[in-house]
Amino acid sequence: MPRSVNHVASRAKRKRILKLTRGYYGARKNVWTVAKNTWEKGLTYAYRDRKQKKRSFRALWIQRINAAARLEGMSYSQLMGALHKAGVELNRKVLADLAMNHAEAFKAIVAKVK
């Protein structure tokens, strides 16, 4: 009995991945093995960078809070310690937003915990 190969399904699988690699440079978009490897590597980068995005945003928030706190005569660590001691439960994202966009509100918070 002849060997049966499901060409319809295998072609559809290849077409699906080649469609996902549209816009890539050179052979990465139209050569099956290169496109498949590039697509798989892209998935690993996406997974990794979802974690790194959180790290980099936290670092940015800390830099912004530190800069605003130093204008008020405190360091970042002093401010965070004072906030914790005073029981002010604002996260770094909100504090950074206040420091950047609402300087008066940030000054009021700093004055409260000093």
Chimera marker file (.cmm) of the C-alpha trace (Angstrom):
<marker_set name="trace">
<marker id="1" x="0.000" y="0.000" z="0.000" r="1" g="1" b="0" radius="0.5"/>
<marker id="2" x="1.396" y="3.452" z="-0.890" r="1" g="1" b="0" radius="0.5"/>
<marker id="3" x="2.487" y="5.867" z="1.782" r="1" g="1" b="0" radius="0.5"/>
<marker id="4" x="-0.157" y="8.453" z="2.655" r="1" g="1" b="0" radius="0.5"/>
<marker id="5" x="1.013" y="12.006" z="3.294" r="1" g="1" b="0" radius="0.5"/>
<marker id="6" x="-1.330" y="14.791" z="4.333" r="1" g="1" b="0" radius="0.5"/>
<marker id="7" x="-0.071" y="17.501" z="2.009" r="1" g="1" b="0" radius="0.5"/>
<marker id="8" x="-3.023" y="19.773" z="2.736" r="1" g="1" b="0" radius="0.5"/>
<marker id="9" x="-2.271" y="20.004" z="6.454" r="1" g="1" b="0" radius="0.5"/>
<marker id="10" x="1.515" y="20.320" z="6.108" r="1" g="1" b="0" radius="0.5"/>
<marker id="11" x="1.151" y="23.043" z="3.453" r="1" g="1" b="0" radius="0.5"/>
<marker id="12" x="-1.352" y="24.896" z="5.635" r="1" g="1" b="0" radius="0.5"/>
<marker id="13" x="1.059" y="24.752" z="8.574" r="1" g="1" b="0" radius="0.5"/>
<marker id="14" x="3.870" y="26.181" z="6.435" r="1" g="1" b="0" radius="0.5"/>
<marker id="15" x="1.599" y="28.898" z="5.043" r="1" g="1" b="0" radius="0.5"/>
<marker id="16" x="0.522" y="29.888" z="8.555" r="1" g="1" b="0" radius="0.5"/>
<marker id="17" x="4.113" y="30.401" z="9.746" r="1" g="1" b="0" radius="0.5"/>
<marker id="18" x="5.186" y="32.129" z="6.510" r="1" g="1" b="0" radius="0.5"/>
<marker id="19" x="2.243" y="34.496" z="6.961" r="1" g="1" b="0" radius="0.5"/>
<marker id="20" x="3.466" y="35.274" z="10.502" r="1" g="1" b="0" radius="0.5"/>
<marker id="21" x="6.951" y="36.141" z="9.187" r="1" g="1" b="0" radius="0.5"/>
<marker id="22" x="5.763" y="38.691" z="6.621" r="1" g="1" b="0" radius="0.5"/>
<marker id="23" x="7.800" y="41.874" z="6.879" r="1" g="1" b="0" radius="0.5"/>
<marker id="24" x="10.990" y="40.137" z="7.985" r="1" g="1" b="0" radius="0.5"/>
<marker id="25" x="14.231" y="40.832" z="6.090" r="1" g="1" b="0" radius="0.5"/>
<marker id="26" x="15.550" y="38.615" z="3.285" r="1" g="1" b="0" radius="0.5"/>
<marker id="27" x="15.189" y="34.856" z="3.523" r="1" g="1" b="0" radius="0.5"/>
<marker id="28" x="13.614" y="35.173" z="6.962" r="1" g="1" b="0" radius="0.5"/>
<marker id="29" x="10.269" y="35.833" z="5.319" r="1" g="1" b="0" radius="0.5"/>
<marker id="30" x="10.090" y="33.251" z="2.515" r="1" g="1" b="0" radius="0.5"/>
<marker id="31" x="12.497" y="30.340" z="3.095" r="1" g="1" b="0" radius="0.5"/>
<marker id="32" x="10.645" y="27.789" z="5.199" r="1" g="1" b="0" radius="0.5"/>
<marker id="33" x="13.426" y="26.629" z="7.542" r="1" g="1" b="0" radius="0.5"/>
<marker id="34" x="14.863" y="30.110" z="8.066" r="1" g="1" b="0" radius="0.5"/>
<marker id="35" x="11.404" y="31.612" z="8.599" r="1" g="1" b="0" radius="0.5"/>
<marker id="36" x="10.449" y="28.880" z="11.068" r="1" g="1" b="0" radius="0.5"/>
<marker id="37" x="13.655" y="29.335" z="13.089" r="1" g="1" b="0" radius="0.5"/>
<marker id="38" x="13.231" y="33.125" z="13.100" r="1" g="1" b="0" radius="0.5"/>
<marker id="39" x="9.601" y="32.862" z="14.205" r="1" g="1" b="0" radius="0.5"/>
<marker id="40" x="10.460" y="30.448" z="17.033" r="1" g="1" b="0" radius="0.5"/>
<marker id="41" x="13.337" y="32.683" z="18.187" r="1" g="1" b="0" radius="0.5"/>
<marker id="42" x="10.950" y="35.638" z="18.124" r="1" g="1" b="0" radius="0.5"/>
<marker id="43" x="8.609" y="33.801" z="20.491" r="1" g="1" b="0" radius="0.5"/>
<marker id="44" x="11.452" y="33.281" z="22.976" r="1" g="1" b="0" radius="0.5"/>
<marker id="45" x="12.391" y="36.972" z="22.738" r="1" g="1" b="0" radius="0.5"/>
<marker id="46" x="8.752" y="37.946" z="23.316" r="1" g="1" b="0" radius="0.5"/>
<marker id="47" x="8.540" y="35.758" z="26.419" r="1" g="1" b="0" radius="0.5"/>
<marker id="48" x="11.819" y="37.099" z="27.807" r="1" g="1" b="0" radius="0.5"/>
<marker id="49" x="11.034" y="40.726" z="27.063" r="1" g="1" b="0" radius="0.5"/>
<marker id="50" x="7.617" y="40.618" z="28.728" r="1" g="1" b="0" radius="0.5"/>
<marker id="51" x="9.588" y="40.111" z="31.941" r="1" g="1" b="0" radius="0.5"/>
<marker id="52" x="12.285" y="42.664" z="31.069" r="1" g="1" b="0" radius="0.5"/>
<marker id="53" x="9.666" y="45.310" z="30.322" r="1" g="1" b="0" radius="0.5"/>
<marker id="54" x="8.502" y="45.170" z="33.932" r="1" g="1" b="0" radius="0.5"/>
<marker id="55" x="12.108" y="45.568" z="35.147" r="1" g="1" b="0" radius="0.5"/>
<marker id="56" x="12.879" y="48.516" z="32.910" r="1" g="1" b="0" radius="0.5"/>
<marker id="57" x="9.673" y="50.354" z="33.815" r="1" g="1" b="0" radius="0.5"/>
<marker id="58" x="10.357" y="49.884" z="37.528" r="1" g="1" b="0" radius="0.5"/>
<marker id="59" x="13.876" y="51.280" z="37.031" r="1" g="1" b="0" radius="0.5"/>
<marker id="60" x="12.434" y="54.285" z="35.160" r="1" g="1" b="0" radius="0.5"/>
<marker id="61" x="9.894" y="54.956" z="37.919" r="1" g="1" b="0" radius="0.5"/>
<marker id="62" x="12.633" y="54.803" z="40.561" r="1" g="1" b="0" radius="0.5"/>
<marker id="63" x="14.794" y="57.290" z="38.619" r="1" g="1" b="0" radius="0.5"/>
<marker id="64" x="11.878" y="59.708" z="38.281" r="1" g="1" b="0" radius="0.5"/>
<marker id="65" x="10.927" y="59.448" z="41.954" r="1" g="1" b="0" radius="0.5"/>
<marker id="66" x="14.572" y="59.924" z="42.976" r="1" g="1" b="0" radius="0.5"/>
<marker id="67" x="14.942" y="63.049" z="40.824" r="1" g="1" b="0" radius="0.5"/>
<marker id="68" x="11.761" y="64.587" z="42.236" r="1" g="1" b="0" radius="0.5"/>
<marker id="69" x="12.644" y="63.600" z="45.811" r="1" g="1" b="0" radius="0.5"/>
<marker id="70" x="16.074" y="65.234" z="45.546" r="1" g="1" b="0" radius="0.5"/>
<marker id="71" x="14.389" y="68.499" z="44.519" r="1" g="1" b="0" radius="0.5"/>
<marker id="72" x="12.599" y="68.256" z="47.875" r="1" g="1" b="0" radius="0.5"/>
<marker id="73" x="15.833" y="67.564" z="49.773" r="1" g="1" b="0" radius="0.5"/>
<marker id="74" x="15.450" y="63.796" z="50.242" r="1" g="1" b="0" radius="0.5"/>
<marker id="75" x="16.984" y="60.787" z="48.590" r="1" g="1" b="0" radius="0.5"/>
<marker id="76" x="14.895" y="58.003" z="47.063" r="1" g="1" b="0" radius="0.5"/>
<marker id="77" x="15.615" y="55.575" z="49.896" r="1" g="1" b="0" radius="0.5"/>
<marker id="78" x="14.815" y="58.161" z="52.570" r="1" g="1" b="0" radius="0.5"/>
<marker id="79" x="11.525" y="58.990" z="50.853" r="1" g="1" b="0" radius="0.5"/>
<marker id="80" x="10.478" y="55.358" z="50.464" r="1" g="1" b="0" radius="0.5"/>
<marker id="81" x="11.372" y="54.636" z="54.100" r="1" g="1" b="0" radius="0.5"/>
<marker id="82" x="9.357" y="57.641" z="55.267" r="1" g="1" b="0" radius="0.5"/>
<marker id="83" x="6.377" y="56.628" z="53.099" r="1" g="1" b="0" radius="0.5"/>
<marker id="84" x="6.465" y="53.123" z="54.523" r="1" g="1" b="0" radius="0.5"/>
<marker id="85" x="6.726" y="54.420" z="58.095" r="1" g="1" b="0" radius="0.5"/>
<marker id="86" x="3.847" y="56.877" z="57.559" r="1" g="1" b="0" radius="0.5"/>
<marker id="87" x="1.671" y="54.111" z="56.098" r="1" g="1" b="0" radius="0.5"/>
<marker id="88" x="1.252" y="55.779" z="52.693" r="1" g="1" b="0" radius="0.5"/>
<marker id="89" x="0.530" y="52.951" z="50.271" r="1" g="1" b="0" radius="0.5"/>
<marker id="90" x="1.267" y="54.442" z="46.869" r="1" g="1" b="0" radius="0.5"/>
<marker id="91" x="3.157" y="52.274" z="44.407" r="1" g="1" b="0" radius="0.5"/>
<marker id="92" x="6.131" y="53.464" z="42.380" r="1" g="1" b="0" radius="0.5"/>
<marker id="93" x="4.114" y="53.801" z="39.187" r="1" g="1" b="0" radius="0.5"/>
<marker id="94" x="1.706" y="56.283" z="40.794" r="1" g="1" b="0" radius="0.5"/>
<marker id="95" x="4.498" y="58.153" z="42.603" r="1" g="1" b="0" radius="0.5"/>
<marker id="96" x="6.456" y="58.526" z="39.364" r="1" g="1" b="0" radius="0.5"/>
<marker id="97" x="3.358" y="59.821" z="37.570" r="1" g="1" b="0" radius="0.5"/>
<marker id="98" x="2.754" y="62.348" z="40.336" r="1" g="1" b="0" radius="0.5"/>
<marker id="99" x="6.403" y="63.424" z="40.242" r="1" g="1" b="0" radius="0.5"/>
<marker id="100" x="6.306" y="63.976" z="36.479" r="1" g="1" b="0" radius="0.5"/>
<marker id="101" x="2.837" y="65.373" z="35.869" r="1" g="1" b="0" radius="0.5"/>
<marker id="102" x="1.542" y="66.679" z="39.219" r="1" g="1" b="0" radius="0.5"/>
<marker id="103" x="4.485" y="68.232" z="41.039" r="1" g="1" b="0" radius="0.5"/>
<marker id="104" x="2.282" y="69.982" z="43.616" r="1" g="1" b="0" radius="0.5"/>
<marker id="105" x="0.674" y="66.702" z="44.682" r="1" g="1" b="0" radius="0.5"/>
<marker id="106" x="4.109" y="65.053" z="44.952" r="1" g="1" b="0" radius="0.5"/>
<marker id="107" x="5.354" y="67.964" z="47.097" r="1" g="1" b="0" radius="0.5"/>
<marker id="108" x="2.313" y="67.566" z="49.377" r="1" g="1" b="0" radius="0.5"/>
<marker id="109" x="3.071" y="63.844" z="49.832" r="1" g="1" b="0" radius="0.5"/>
<marker id="110" x="6.715" y="64.575" z="50.636" r="1" g="1" b="0" radius="0.5"/>
<marker id="111" x="5.713" y="67.304" z="53.088" r="1" g="1" b="0" radius="0.5"/>
<marker id="112" x="3.301" y="64.897" z="54.792" r="1" g="1" b="0" radius="0.5"/>
<marker id="113" x="5.948" y="62.229" z="55.398" r="1" g="1" b="0" radius="0.5"/>
<marker id="114" x="8.819" y="64.574" z="56.370" r="1" g="1" b="0" radius="0.5"/>
<link id1="1" id2="2" r="1" g="1" b="0" radius="0.2"/>
<link id1="2" id2="3" r="1" g="1" b="0" radius="0.2"/>
<link id1="3" id2="4" r="1" g="1" b="0" radius="0.2"/>
<link id1="4" id2="5" r="1" g="1" b="0" radius="0.2"/>
<link id1="5" id2="6" r="1" g="1" b="0" radius="0.2"/>
<link id1="6" id2="7" r="1" g="1" b="0" radius="0.2"/>
<link id1="7" id2="8" r="1" g="1" b="0" radius="0.2"/>
<link id1="8" id2="9" r="1" g="1" b="0" radius="0.2"/>
<link id1="9" id2="10" r="1" g="1" b="0" radius="0.2"/>
<link id1="10" id2="11" r="1" g="1" b="0" radius="0.2"/>
<link id1="11" id2="12" r="1" g="1" b="0" radius="0.2"/>
<link id1="12" id2="13" r="1" g="1" b="0" radius="0.2"/>
<link id1="13" id2="14" r="1" g="1" b="0" radius="0.2"/>
<link id1="14" id2="15" r="1" g="1" b="0" radius="0.2"/>
<link id1="15" id2="16" r="1" g="1" b="0" radius="0.2"/>
<link id1="16" id2="17" r="1" g="1" b="0" radius="0.2"/>
<link id1="17" id2="18" r="1" g="1" b="0" radius="0.2"/>
<link id1="18" id2="19" r="1" g="1" b="0" radius="0.2"/>
<link id1="19" id2="20" r="1" g="1" b="0" radius="0.2"/>
<link id1="20" id2="21" r="1" g="1" b="0" radius="0.2"/>
<link id1="21" id2="22" r="1" g="1" b="0" radius="0.2"/>
<link id1="22" id2="23" r="1" g="1" b="0" radius="0.2"/>
<link id1="23" id2="24" r="1" g="1" b="0" radius="0.2"/>
<link id1="24" id2="25" r="1" g="1" b="0" radius="0.2"/>
<link id1="25" id2="26" r="1" g="1" b="0" radius="0.2"/>
<link id1="26" id2="27" r="1" g="1" b="0" radius="0.2"/>
<link id1="27" id2="28" r="1" g="1" b="0" radius="0.2"/>
<link id1="28" id2="29" r="1" g="1" b="0" radius="0.2"/>
<link id1="29" id2="30" r="1" g="1" b="0" radius="0.2"/>
<link id1="30" id2="31" r="1" g="1" b="0" radius="0.2"/>
<link id1="31" id2="32" r="1" g="1" b="0" radius="0.2"/>
<link id1="32" id2="33" r="1" g="1" b="0" radius="0.2"/>
<link id1="33" id2="34" r="1" g="1" b="0" radius="0.2"/>
<link id1="34" id2="35" r="1" g="1" b="0" radius="0.2"/>
<link id1="35" id2="36" r="1" g="1" b="0" radius="0.2"/>
<link id1="36" id2="37" r="1" g="1" b="0" radius="0.2"/>
<link id1="37" id2="38" r="1" g="1" b="0" radius="0.2"/>
<link id1="38" id2="39" r="1" g="1" b="0" radius="0.2"/>
<link id1="39" id2="40" r="1" g="1" b="0" radius="0.2"/>
<link id1="40" id2="41" r="1" g="1" b="0" radius="0.2"/>
<link id1="41" id2="42" r="1" g="1" b="0" radius="0.2"/>
<link id1="42" id2="43" r="1" g="1" b="0" radius="0.2"/>
<link id1="43" id2="44" r="1" g="1" b="0" radius="0.2"/>
<link id1="44" id2="45" r="1" g="1" b="0" radius="0.2"/>
<link id1="45" id2="46" r="1" g="1" b="0" radius="0.2"/>
<link id1="46" id2="47" r="1" g="1" b="0" radius="0.2"/>
<link id1="47" id2="48" r="1" g="1" b="0" radius="0.2"/>
<link id1="48" id2="49" r="1" g="1" b="0" radius="0.2"/>
<link id1="49" id2="50" r="1" g="1" b="0" radius="0.2"/>
<link id1="50" id2="51" r="1" g="1" b="0" radius="0.2"/>
<link id1="51" id2="52" r="1" g="1" b="0" radius="0.2"/>
<link id1="52" id2="53" r="1" g="1" b="0" radius="0.2"/>
<link id1="53" id2="54" r="1" g="1" b="0" radius="0.2"/>
<link id1="54" id2="55" r="1" g="1" b="0" radius="0.2"/>
<link id1="55" id2="56" r="1" g="1" b="0" radius="0.2"/>
<link id1="56" id2="57" r="1" g="1" b="0" radius="0.2"/>
<link id1="57" id2="58" r="1" g="1" b="0" radius="0.2"/>
<link id1="58" id2="59" r="1" g="1" b="0" radius="0.2"/>
<link id1="59" id2="60" r="1" g="1" b="0" radius="0.2"/>
<link id1="60" id2="61" r="1" g="1" b="0" radius="0.2"/>
<link id1="61" id2="62" r="1" g="1" b="0" radius="0.2"/>
<link id1="62" id2="63" r="1" g="1" b="0" radius="0.2"/>
<link id1="63" id2="64" r="1" g="1" b="0" radius="0.2"/>
<link id1="64" id2="65" r="1" g="1" b="0" radius="0.2"/>
<link id1="65" id2="66" r="1" g="1" b="0" radius="0.2"/>
<link id1="66" id2="67" r="1" g="1" b="0" radius="0.2"/>
<link id1="67" id2="68" r="1" g="1" b="0" radius="0.2"/>
<link id1="68" id2="69" r="1" g="1" b="0" radius="0.2"/>
<link id1="69" id2="70" r="1" g="1" b="0" radius="0.2"/>
<link id1="70" id2="71" r="1" g="1" b="0" radius="0.2"/>
<link id1="71" id2="72" r="1" g="1" b="0" radius="0.2"/>
<link id1="72" id2="73" r="1" g="1" b="0" radius="0.2"/>
<link id1="73" id2="74" r="1" g="1" b="0" radius="0.2"/>
<link id1="74" id2="75" r="1" g="1" b="0" radius="0.2"/>
<link id1="75" id2="76" r="1" g="1" b="0" radius="0.2"/>
<link id1="76" id2="77" r="1" g="1" b="0" radius="0.2"/>
<link id1="77" id2="78" r="1" g="1" b="0" radius="0.2"/>
<link id1="78" id2="79" r="1" g="1" b="0" radius="0.2"/>
<link id1="79" id2="80" r="1" g="1" b="0" radius="0.2"/>
<link id1="80" id2="81" r="1" g="1" b="0" radius="0.2"/>
<link id1="81" id2="82" r="1" g="1" b="0" radius="0.2"/>
<link id1="82" id2="83" r="1" g="1" b="0" radius="0.2"/>
<link id1="83" id2="84" r="1" g="1" b="0" radius="0.2"/>
<link id1="84" id2="85" r="1" g="1" b="0" radius="0.2"/>
<link id1="85" id2="86" r="1" g="1" b="0" radius="0.2"/>
<link id1="86" id2="87" r="1" g="1" b="0" radius="0.2"/>
<link id1="87" id2="88" r="1" g="1" b="0" radius="0.2"/>
<link id1="88" id2="89" r="1" g="1" b="0" radius="0.2"/>
<link id1="89" id2="90" r="1" g="1" b="0" radius="0.2"/>
<link id1="90" id2="91" r="1" g="1" b="0" radius="0.2"/>
<link id1="91" id2="92" r="1" g="1" b="0" radius="0.2"/>
<link id1="92" id2="93" r="1" g="1" b="0" radius="0.2"/>
<link id1="93" id2="94" r="1" g="1" b="0" radius="0.2"/>
<link id1="94" id2="95" r="1" g="1" b="0" radius="0.2"/>
<link id1="95" id2="96" r="1" g="1" b="0" radius="0.2"/>
<link id1="96" id2="97" r="1" g="1" b="0" radius="0.2"/>
<link id1="97" id2="98" r="1" g="1" b="0" radius="0.2"/>
<link id1="98" id2="99" r="1" g="1" b="0" radius="0.2"/>
<link id1="99" id2="100" r="1" g="1" b="0" radius="0.2"/>
<link id1="100" id2="101" r="1" g="1" b="0" radius="0.2"/>
<link id1="101" id2="102" r="1" g="1" b="0" radius="0.2"/>
<link id1="102" id2="103" r="1" g="1" b="0" radius="0.2"/>
<link id1="103" id2="104" r="1" g="1" b="0" radius="0.2"/>
<link id1="104" id2="105" r="1" g="1" b="0" radius="0.2"/>
<link id1="105" id2="106" r="1" g="1" b="0" radius="0.2"/>
<link id1="106" id2="107" r="1" g="1" b="0" radius="0.2"/>
<link id1="107" id2="108" r="1" g="1" b="0" radius="0.2"/>
<link id1="108" id2="109" r="1" g="1" b="0" radius="0.2"/>
<link id1="109" id2="110" r="1" g="1" b="0" radius="0.2"/>
<link id1="110" id2="111" r="1" g="1" b="0" radius="0.2"/>
<link id1="111" id2="112" r="1" g="1" b="0" radius="0.2"/>
<link id1="112" id2="113" r="1" g="1" b="0" radius="0.2"/>
<link id1="113" id2="114" r="1" g="1" b="0" radius="0.2"/>
</marker_set>
